[in-house]
Amino acid sequence: MDVRRSPYIFIAVSIIAMFLITGVRSQPVRDICPGVCHAGIEPDCDTLCTSLGFTGGYCQGLTCCCNPKSSKSSITPPI
């Protein structure tokens, strides 16, 4: 029994596997705006961004956005 497989099946399976491995999402994650701003939410925006290694944070509407990281603080000299 000689079974011939179409190269298109291999291509289709490869593309599906690629999407499953990379975790394609309909909405990309924005690293610079990781939280929500609202009175009473803990931690506040500035504390959240500071704990993530940013220099601080600010509210853009109801979205907490972090200030860009300082290039000087992100460079760690080798030991």
C-alpha positions as CSV (number, residue, x, y, z in Angstrom):
1,M,0.0,0.0,0.0
2,D,1.6,3.2,-1.2
3,V,0.2,6.2,0.7
4,R,1.2,9.5,-0.7
5,R,0.8,12.5,1.5
6,S,0.2,15.9,0.1
7,P,2.8,18.6,0.9
8,Y,-0.1,20.9,1.6
9,I,-1.1,18.9,4.7
10,F,2.4,19.2,6.1
11,I,2.3,23.0,5.5
12,A,-1.1,23.3,7.1
13,V,-0.1,21.3,10.2
14,S,3.1,23.3,10.5
15,I,1.2,26.6,10.4
16,I,-1.3,25.5,13.0
17,A,1.5,24.2,15.3
18,M,3.3,27.6,14.9
19,F,0.2,29.5,16.0
20,L,-0.2,27.2,19.0
21,I,3.4,27.5,20.0
22,T,3.6,31.3,19.7
23,G,0.3,31.8,21.4
24,V,-1.2,34.3,18.9
25,R,-3.6,36.7,20.6
26,S,-6.2,39.0,19.2
27,Q,-4.9,41.8,21.4
28,P,-1.2,42.2,22.1
29,V,-0.1,42.6,25.6
30,R,1.3,46.1,26.4
31,D,4.1,45.8,28.8
32,I,4.4,49.5,29.4
33,C,0.7,49.8,30.6
34,P,0.3,46.8,32.9
35,G,-2.5,48.0,35.2
36,V,-5.7,49.9,35.9
37,C,-6.1,53.3,37.5
38,H,-9.0,53.8,39.9
39,A,-9.4,55.1,43.4
40,G,-9.0,52.3,45.9
41,I,-7.1,49.9,43.7
42,E,-4.0,48.5,45.4
43,P,-1.2,48.8,44.6
44,D,-1.4,52.3,43.1
45,C,0.0,52.9,39.6
46,D,3.3,54.4,40.7
47,T,4.0,51.6,43.2
48,L,3.1,49.0,40.6
49,C,5.4,50.4,38.0
50,T,8.2,50.9,40.5
51,S,7.9,47.2,41.6
52,L,8.2,46.2,38.0
53,G,11.5,48.1,37.6
54,F,10.3,51.3,36.0
55,T,11.0,54.7,37.3
56,G,7.4,55.5,38.1
57,G,3.9,55.5,36.6
58,Y,1.0,57.7,35.6
59,C,-2.7,57.2,34.8
60,Q,-3.8,57.6,31.2
61,G,-7.5,57.5,31.6
62,L,-8.3,54.3,33.5
63,T,-5.0,52.7,32.3
64,C,-1.9,52.7,34.5
65,C,1.2,53.3,32.3
66,C,4.8,53.1,33.3
67,N,7.5,55.7,32.6
68,P,10.3,54.3,30.4
69,K,13.1,52.5,32.2
70,S,16.3,54.4,32.6
71,S,19.0,53.1,30.4
72,K,21.6,53.6,33.2
73,S,19.7,51.5,35.7
74,S,19.1,48.6,33.4
75,I,22.8,48.1,32.6
76,T,24.4,45.8,35.2
77,P,28.2,45.5,35.1
78,P,29.5,41.9,35.1
79,I,31.0,40.5,38.3
